[in-house]
Amino acid sequence: MAMTETTRPDPAGTATDAPSLPDPRIFLTGESEEDRLVGHLAFALAAERGQAPTPETVAALRTEATADLSEFAFRYLHNRVEEIRREAVAAELARLGRPPGFGTMVLANLVALALAGGVAGWLAFHSETLAGLLGP
């Protein structure tokens, strides 16, 4: 039975194949929350691509990060509005209750026909009232 050897991280930190990360403070320009988010995303993009932080690349990465965050915020807001709209429609439909069924509609039509027949029969037996309604 053969033993397998696992790789362990170098405790002395002498590995040469690990990429060095740029200083994250280079990407932070302002104090606002939006600037902080843009800086963090620009740092992540630089670390992912292994780019050296020159002033041009930092500006380009910050611009790309701003565009990515704006696109994400728009998509998130659009999806959230759709969710809220669906919830409002579901709440309104729940408040309205169930529409009448087939049997109820048939019964309502039979009652309406009976009332119309009763009025027509009464007018047929009272021709003077019908003549008064129609005029001279």
C-alpha positions as CSV (number, residue, x, y, z in Angstrom):
1,M,0.0,0.0,0.0
2,A,1.5,3.3,-1.1
3,M,1.3,6.4,1.0
4,T,0.4,9.7,-0.7
5,E,2.2,12.8,0.4
6,T,0.3,16.0,0.8
7,T,1.6,19.4,0.0
8,R,2.0,21.8,2.8
9,P,2.5,25.5,2.6
10,D,6.0,26.7,3.0
11,P,6.2,28.0,6.6
12,A,9.2,30.1,5.8
13,G,7.4,31.9,3.0
14,T,10.1,31.2,0.5
15,A,7.8,30.1,-2.3
16,T,8.6,32.1,-5.5
17,D,5.5,31.1,-7.5
18,A,3.1,33.1,-5.4
19,P,2.1,36.4,-6.9
20,S,2.8,39.5,-4.8
21,L,-0.3,41.5,-4.1
22,P,-0.2,45.3,-4.4
23,D,-0.9,47.5,-1.5
24,P,-4.7,48.0,-1.2
25,R,-4.3,51.6,0.0
26,I,-3.1,52.6,-3.4
27,F,-6.6,52.0,-4.8
28,L,-8.4,54.1,-2.1
29,T,-8.8,57.7,-3.1
30,G,-11.6,59.1,-0.9
31,E,-13.3,58.7,2.4
32,S,-16.8,57.9,1.1
33,E,-18.4,54.5,1.1
34,E,-18.6,54.5,-2.7
35,D,-14.9,55.3,-3.1
36,R,-14.1,52.6,-0.7
37,L,-16.1,50.0,-2.6
38,V,-14.6,51.1,-5.9
39,G,-11.1,50.9,-4.4
40,H,-11.7,47.4,-3.1
41,L,-13.1,46.2,-6.4
42,A,-10.2,47.8,-8.3
43,F,-7.7,46.1,-5.9
44,A,-9.5,42.7,-6.4
45,L,-9.3,43.2,-10.2
46,A,-5.6,44.0,-10.0
47,A,-4.9,41.0,-7.8
48,E,-6.9,38.7,-10.0
49,R,-5.0,39.8,-13.1
50,G,-1.7,40.2,-11.4
51,Q,-1.2,43.7,-12.7
52,A,1.4,46.0,-11.2
53,P,-0.2,49.1,-9.7
54,T,1.0,52.1,-11.8
55,P,-1.0,55.3,-11.7
56,E,-2.4,54.5,-15.2
57,T,-3.5,51.0,-14.3
58,V,-5.0,52.1,-11.0
59,A,-7.1,54.8,-12.8
60,A,-8.1,52.3,-15.4
61,L,-9.1,49.7,-12.8
62,R,-11.0,52.2,-10.8
63,T,-12.9,53.2,-13.9
64,E,-13.7,49.6,-14.7
65,A,-14.7,49.0,-11.1
66,T,-17.0,52.0,-11.2
67,A,-18.7,50.7,-14.4
68,D,-19.0,47.2,-13.0
69,L,-20.5,48.4,-9.7
70,S,-23.0,50.7,-11.6
71,E,-24.0,47.9,-13.9
72,F,-24.5,45.6,-10.9
73,A,-26.5,48.2,-8.9
74,F,-28.8,48.8,-11.9
75,R,-29.4,45.1,-12.4
76,Y,-30.0,44.5,-8.7
77,L,-32.4,47.5,-8.5
78,H,-34.3,46.3,-11.6
79,N,-34.7,42.8,-10.2
80,R,-35.7,44.1,-6.8
81,V,-38.4,46.3,-8.3
82,E,-39.8,43.3,-10.2
83,E,-39.9,41.3,-6.9
84,I,-41.7,44.1,-5.1
85,R,-44.2,44.4,-8.0
86,R,-44.9,40.7,-7.9
87,E,-45.4,40.7,-4.1
88,A,-47.8,43.7,-4.4
89,V,-49.8,41.9,-7.1
90,A,-49.9,38.7,-5.1
91,A,-51.1,40.7,-2.0
92,E,-53.8,42.5,-4.0
93,L,-55.0,39.2,-5.5
94,A,-55.1,37.6,-2.1
95,R,-57.2,40.5,-0.8
96,L,-59.7,40.2,-3.5
97,G,-60.7,36.7,-2.9
98,R,-61.9,34.0,-5.3
99,P,-64.1,34.9,-8.2
100,P,-67.5,33.2,-8.5
101,G,-67.5,29.6,-9.8
102,F,-69.4,28.1,-12.7
103,G,-72.4,27.0,-10.6
104,T,-72.8,30.4,-9.0
105,M,-72.8,32.1,-12.5
106,V,-75.4,29.6,-13.8
107,L,-77.6,30.2,-10.8
108,A,-77.3,34.0,-11.2
109,N,-78.3,33.7,-14.8
110,L,-81.4,31.6,-13.9
111,V,-82.4,34.2,-11.3
112,A,-82.0,37.0,-13.8
113,L,-84.1,35.1,-16.4
114,A,-86.8,34.4,-13.8
115,L,-87.0,38.1,-12.8
116,A,-87.1,39.2,-16.5
117,G,-89.8,36.6,-17.2
118,G,-91.8,37.7,-14.1
119,V,-91.7,41.4,-15.2
120,A,-92.6,40.4,-18.8
121,G,-95.6,38.3,-17.6
122,W,-96.9,41.1,-15.3
123,L,-96.7,43.6,-18.2
124,A,-98.5,41.1,-20.5
125,F,-101.4,40.9,-18.0
126,H,-101.5,44.6,-17.4
127,S,-101.7,46.0,-20.9
128,E,-102.8,49.5,-19.7
129,T,-99.5,49.9,-17.8
130,L,-97.6,48.8,-20.8
131,A,-99.5,51.3,-23.0
132,G,-98.8,54.1,-20.5
133,L,-95.1,53.3,-20.5
134,L,-94.9,53.3,-24.3
135,G,-96.9,56.4,-24.8
136,P,-99.9,57.4,-27.0
